[in-house]
């Protein structure tokens, strides 16, 4: 693939350029490739349209949307985007509409999609549900359900769903957690929403599905901010073994763990804040 691929972080917790962008807890990345212009996740909803306008990007130019999982900080911008663009394909795992919660101590919050399927479809969402690794456009691969093989990547105990037993909660299995692989002339670029399945599991999943192709970059949320020490150490060792892969830490990687990764791999790690651009 000789034509360049450009990735622009539209929504993220922080702002990385001297522009009047809005930072919010969430993630969205715009992909410009020979196959078209896709938006991977949509942030929480406050910053998406504002940041697109600030960066000089017409929402109407977005051909399709890909959702990494059914949390509000990755899906909240979908409805306002559809109100601006009209009907668009939306690629996602069929489990994105599951009801889910954050529970810690006395705190309990609903963190699933804030808007239901009916309202989104009425606004123009043309859902295309995928649970297996699939090429959704030329050189763009949706992971489908990610197999869990890394024992250290056990998930966040605060993220739960209601259990079949009335009044009880269970760990969210995140069957809908998905990632995107983008083919470039320098190798694959992997886009992670939150990597609830784990960074190691996600990379290994694509290696099983697409073969051990060169891996140029990993960008997005890694959910290391709330991960235990064993998972963080295992992830660092795994990234060491990957070698020269660039790592754009973002969102739920957390500032502390992101800084630790940058200290460990200063030539490889960069902070993928709102406004950041990677051209390959």
N, C-alpha and C positions, 0 to 999 in steps of 0.2 A: 504494500500500500504506500504509494509515493505522495499522495496528497496529505497535507498536514491535518492534525487533529488538535482542536483548541478546547480546553476546559476552563470554565470561569466559575468561581465560587460566588453564588448569588446571595445565599443566606447562610449565616454562621453566627456563633455566639459573639464573635468579635469582628472588628473592622480592620483590615490590613493595609488600606491605602488612604491618602489624604483627600478623601472624597466624602460628600455628605450622605454616606450610606448608613443604613440602620443595622445594628447588630441585635440579634434575638436568639434565644435558645432554640436551635433548630438547624436544619441543613438543606441546601439545595445547590445543585451544580448543573450548569448548562454545558452541553456537549455539542460542539460544531465538528461534524465529520463529513466525509464524502457521502454518507448515507442520509444526511439531513441534520436538523437541529432538534435535539431532545433535551428535556429537562428531567434530571434525576432528583426526585424529591422536591418539595415545595415550601419548606420552612413551616413556621407556625401560622403564618398568615399576615403578620404585620408588615414584614419587610419585603416580600417578594416583588410586588408591582413597583414599589418605590425604588428598590435597588436596580431592577431592570431598567427603569426609566433613567436613573442616575448614570448607569453604565451605557446608555444609548442603545439599548436592546429593545426592539419592538416585540411585545408579547405575541402579536399575530404571527411572527416568524417562527414560533415554536411549533414543530410538527407533531410532537407527541410527548407524553409524560410517562415516566417510570417511577413507581413507588417502591421503596425498599422494604417497608413494613407498615403496619397500621397504628402508628403512634401519632398523636396530634402535632408534634413538633416536626414531622416530616410530611404531613398531609394537609395541614391547616391552610396552606395557600392555594390548594387546588380549586376550591369553589370560586374565590375572587379571580383566579386566572381564567377559569372557564367563562365567567361573566364577561371577561374582556375578549376572549378569543372565539367563543362559540365551541362547537363540537370538536373534540380531539380524542384520539386513541389514548387510553390509559392502561399501561401494562403493569400487572401486579399479581401476586400470589392470591388464590381465592380466599385465604384466611385473613385478609387485611381488616375485615369488618368485625373481628372478634372483640368482645367487650373486655377491657383490661384496665388494671389499676396500679398505682404506686401506693404501697403501704409500708410505713415505717413508724413504729411506736404508735402514737395516737393519730398520726397523719394518714389520711386516705384520700386519694384523688383519682378521678377517672382520667385516663390518659389515652384512650382510644380515639378513633375519628370523631371529631366534633359534629360532623354532618353525615347523615346516613346515605346509603346507596341511592335511594329514590330521589333525594334532592340533588345529588351529584349527577345522576343520569338525566334528570330534568334540565340541568344546566349545560349538558352536552358531553358528559363523561361517557366514552364508549369503551367500557372495560373489556380487556382481553386478559383472561386469567391463565396463568402458567404455573405449573408446579414442578416442571422439569427444565433442565438447562435447554434454552432455546435461543436461536438467532432471531432477534426481533427486527433487525435491519442489517444491512451489509456491514459486517465487522463489529456488531454490537450484540453481546451475549448476556441474556438474563439468566441468573444462576438457577432459578427454581429453588426448591427446598434443599437446604445445605445439610449434608450428613455430618453428624457430630462424632468425631473420632479422637479428639484431643482431650485427655482426662482433666487437664488443668482448667479448661474453659467450661466452667460449670454454670455460668449465668449469674444474674443479679437477683438475690433473694427478695429484694423489695418490689420486683416487677411480677405481678401475679394476675391470675384469673380466678373467677369463682369456680369452686370445685363442685362436682355433682352432689356432694353432701350439702344440704342446705346450711347456709351460714358459715361455710368454711372456704378457705382460699387455697390455691395450689400454685406452684411455680408456673409462670407463663412458658410454654414450650417453644414459642416463637417459630412455629412451623412456617410462618409467612416471611421470616427474615430472609432477605435476598440481597444480592449485590449485582453489579454490572461489570462485565469485562469489555474493554474497548481495544480493538486491534489497531496498532500504530506501526509505523515503519521501524520503530526501535523496540517493539515488543508490546505485551499487553499492559494496559493501564486498568487497574481494578478500582472501582468506585464502591465505597462502603457507606451505607446509611448510618447505622450504629454498630454493625457487626455483632448483634446479639448472639449469633451462632459462634462467634470468636474469630479473630483475625486468622489464626492458624487453620481452623476448620474451613474458612472461606477460601483461602489460597489453595489449600489441598483439594478442595472440592473442584475448583476450576482446573487444577492440574489433572485430576481424574477425567474430567469431562472434555477438556480441550487439548490434553497432552502437555508435556513439560516444555511449553514455549518460553522464550525469554520474557522476563517480567520487568517492565521498565519502571512502573510506579504503582504505589498504593495510596489512595487519597480518600479521606473522609473520617467518620467517627469510628473509633475502635472499642468503645466502651471500656477502656482501661481506667477511666477516672474512678470508677467504683469497684474495680476488680481487686481481688485479693493479691497478696504478694506473690504467691505461687504462680498465678496466671501471668502476672507482669513479668516475672523472671523467665518463665517459659517463652513468652512472646519475644522478649529481648534476645534470647538465645536463638530463636527461630529466625528473627530478622538478621542476626549476625550471619547465620548460615545462608541466607538468601543473597548476601553479597551486596552488589552495587545498586540494588533497587532503591529508587527515591521514595520517600515516605512523607506525604502531606498530612500532618496530624490536624484533627479538626474536632469540633463539637464535643462529643462525650469522651474523647481521649482525656479531657481535663487539662487544666493548665499545669498542674504539678507533674503529671505523668508525661505530658507533652514536652515539658522542659527537660525532664530526665532523659527522654529519648533523644532530644536534640543534643544534650550533653554527651550522650553515648555515641551518637552518630552525627556529628556536626556537619559533615559534608553531604549527608543524605537526607536529613530531616528538615522540612520547612513547615511553617505554620500556614495552613490553608484557611485563612480568614476570608471574610466577605471582600470581594474585589480582587482576590488572588487569581492569577492566570497562569496556566501551564500550556505551552505549545509544544507539540511533539511532531 
